[in-house]
């Protein structure tokens, strides 16, 4: 049940990253190993990475969240309306976070106190949030006109060559690691994911803990939506498409058990980097996206089989 240790799974993922880097260096050395491309990989990993941190907590706690992509879309659209943009950077950031937390609250209330199965509750949120985002935007792209937001995506905002979005991802990951491994909240999350009934008998408020997990997931979606706004300079109802699948997949190959009770933020971060690097390599080598999806599927299957192998006595 211990979490956060650099185990064999983490070492394996680091090895996979090293192999992917080697492949990139051999096939497209000048393009793949360039500073611009490495910055691009990290930036692209940052948005889905923040979402994955929240999803990892939910899965470790024995839940699932299929609505994260739609919530990101709704947050990005709501935060880029003309009315919201009048309040500047803080208005856009605050709106994105509040909408994300609000969606997480609804999910948490339905699941913890409904009670409703997480799959059904978050599936309903997926449909509702995506529909509301389309209605609010009228299916159109909402362009950001706030310079202080747009400036965060420019090279001038980089600190020692590191984009601001990457620093946000790093900060969220470090905080997530500390919360999971060094706080009572983290221990309770692992406990209710491993055995909710025993946790209840031990005095843990299981329903409240589940609610908090979905609030955390919503918070991460709000932050990710703001990052996406900075990255694209717009808000769209199509944002966050398939984020739920990518986030869950990254958590799984990072060692998080779908049944709950075990997982690490470190593994999830490595999982995100593996998937993002694969996407980058396929793009540089002009390979079809269909082949890319097949490769991702094969990695997920392999990760699940490895997990089952570890559980087999």
C-alpha positions, 0 to 999 in steps of 0.5 A: 500500500505504500506510495511514492517510492521509486519502484521497478515500475518507475524505473521501467518508465524512465527506461521507456523514455530513454528508449524513445529519446534514443529513437528520436535522436536516431530518426530525427536528431536535429528536430527531436533533440532541439530545444524548441521541440523539447520545450514543446513536449514538456508544454504539451505534457503540462496541460494533460499532466495537471488533469492526470494528477487530479484523476490519479487521486480519484482512481487511488480513492476507488473512483473514476472521472470520465468528465475531466475533458468536458470540464476543461472545455466548459472552464475554458469557454466560461473563462473566455467570455467577453464578460469574464475577460473584462476582469483580466488575468485574475478573472479568467483564472478565477472563473476557470478554477471556480467552474472546475471546482463547481463541476467537481462538487456536483460529481462528488455530491452525486457519488458520495451522497447520491449515492450514484456509481462514479461511472454514471455520474461522471458520464452524465457530467461529461455530456452536460458540461460538453453541451453547456460549453457548446451552448455558451460558445455557440460552437465558436472559438472565443479569442482571448484579448487579455495581453497579460494572459497571452504573454504567459505563452510567449518565449519572453515569459520563459524562466531559464528556458522553462515555459511558465506552463511547465512550471505550473505542471511541476508545482502541481505535481510536487504539491500532489506528491506531498499531499498523497505521501505526507498528509492525512488526506493522502493516507485516507485516500489510499485507505478508502480506495483499498477497503472503504468499509474497513476505512469507515469502521476505522473512523474515516469519513468515507463520503466526505473524502470522496467528495474532496477527491472530486473537488480536487479533480475539478480544481485540476481541470480548472487549472488545466483549462487556464493553461490551455487558454494560455497555450491556444489564446482561446476558449473552445467547446472542443477543448479537452477532447479525450483528456479523460482517456489520456489521463486515465491511461497515463495513470494506469501505465504509471502504476495506479490500480483501477480498483483503487488503493495504490498509485503514485504521482511520480508514475502518473507524471512519467506516464504523461511524458511517455505518451506525449513523447510518443505523440511527438515522435509520430508527428515528427516521423509523419506516421498516421495517428491511427498507428499512434493510437494502436501503440498507446493501446498496446502500452495500456494493455501491457501495463494492465497485464504487468499489474495483474502479474504483480498481484498474482501470488 
